[in-house]
């Protein structure tokens, strides 16, 4: 298989000058926004956004939240040599391909055990990551030999609008339930 290199160049561009892709199907809940701000504050920019050149300027393919969050700061942009259809394919598959990766719980536990952050949003995100992977912090482990149950019960609720979703999210969160908000466009 011959693989083409579609990266034309790396440019540093003011994030505010990048054009959001009108076909971007990803939304970003507040917890994700807060966690990204935490990483940017503690580490800084550690990756480039993807864009393609059009007559209107650079149109984002991936990295909408990073561009939105960084405002007038210059950020690294990988300018791709792709047409609109290819950009749509990247837009549709880039994040889902990464999400298909599986978790090596031992390695994740090793990494998480050495991390220390003062940012509440990052701590929450990392705790959720550990919980989703079935990792129990040593403080929470009991002396019994019983492994933690692997069964997780989830409920999917469809809302007519974002406000209704947020209200239920807030109520369940206040009542101590582990909740996460997921938004989708179209579908059933």
TADA-V667039 format. One record per backbone hydrogen bond with DSSP energy under -0.5 kcal/mol. CO is the residue of the C=O (numbers start at 0). NH is the residue of the N-H. Records with the same first field share a line. If there is no record, write none. Layout:
CO = NH + NH
This chain:
0 = 2
1 = 3
3 = 5
5 = 7 + 80
8 = 10 + 78
10 = 12 + 76
12 = 74
13 = 16
14 = 17
17 = 19
18 = 59
19 = 21
20 = 23
26 = 28
28 = 31 + 32
29 = 33
30 = 34
31 = 35
32 = 36
33 = 37
34 = 38
35 = 39
36 = 40
37 = 41
38 = 42 + 43
48 = 77
49 = 60 + 61
50 = 79
51 = 58
53 = 56
56 = 53 + 58
57 = 18 + 59
58 = 51
61 = 49
62 = 66
63 = 67
64 = 68
65 = 69
66 = 70
69 = 72
70 = 15
72 = 14
74 = 12
75 = 48
76 = 10 + 78
77 = 50 + 79
78 = 7 + 8
79 = 52 + 81
82 = 86
83 = 87
84 = 88
85 = 89
86 = 90
87 = 91
88 = 92
89 = 93
92 = 96
93 = 97
94 = 98
95 = 99
96 = 99
97 = 100
102 = 104
103 = 107
104 = 108
105 = 109
106 = 110
107 = 111
108 = 112
109 = 113
110 = 113 + 114
111 = 114
117 = 119
118 = 122
119 = 123
120 = 124
121 = 125
122 = 126
123 = 127
124 = 128
125 = 129
126 = 130
127 = 131
128 = 132
129 = 134
130 = 133
133 = 135
134 = 136
136 = 139 + 140
137 = 140
151 = 153
154 = 156
160 = 164
161 = 165
162 = 166
163 = 167
164 = 168
165 = 169
166 = 170
167 = 171
168 = 172
169 = 173
170 = 174
171 = 176
172 = 175
176 = 178
